């Protein structure tokens, strides 16, 4: 389903970022080749989500804009996730 959405919007998986609050959300994102941010919510705690393969574990959605801004900032401290956030040339 996610791949179909990406295709219909002409967005590559490397340009997409899925935000979720459960393991299945991370699996959904990874299966489509997308990055993933997890945020503890109603069904999972931060401790439970810490073991899940995600690019970032945030404490609240309010942290997402600042995290994205840090990841996109130039400099030697950038992570692989930051480099993945850069849009490929079109």
Helices and strands as residue ranges (DSSP letters): H 2-9, G 13-15, E 17-20, H 23-31, E 35-39, H 46-49, E 56-58, G 61-63, H 64-72, H 80-85
